[in-house]
Amino acid sequence: MHITIHTRNFDLTDALGSYTERRLLFAFTSADNYVRRIVVRLSDINGPKGGDDKRCHIQVVLAGLPDVVVEDIEADLYFAIDRAADRAARTVMRKISRRQKLSKQVRPPAWDAEQLI
């Protein structure tokens, strides 16, 4: 799993970058086989004015499934990262679960060797 973090209207600190990576690795641990790449875009919409203007946009590129894109806007960027990561992980797990259910339904029934005799 490859994680890329882009920022707009502010500089990415080491603390924020490492927090984002840890949070995403934790959120997508169970889906590691399906996740190819995660692109995170962090931005401060209003700049120094303040308010609910910290945006976390997460794009998850999956193997064999459509991308998952989630965005969250909060006053605190760490909170926006947490919420967006949780929502993206839930969506990815739901897509994986649906795919697995469909693949089980399509398979022909398994035959025992005793039934053929």
Secondary structure by P-SEA (a helix, b strand, c coil): cbbbbbbccccccaaaaaaaaaaaaaaaccccccccbbbbbbbbcccccccccbbbbbbbbbccccbbbbbbbcccaaaaaaaaaaaaaaaaaaaaaaaaaaaaaaccccccccccc
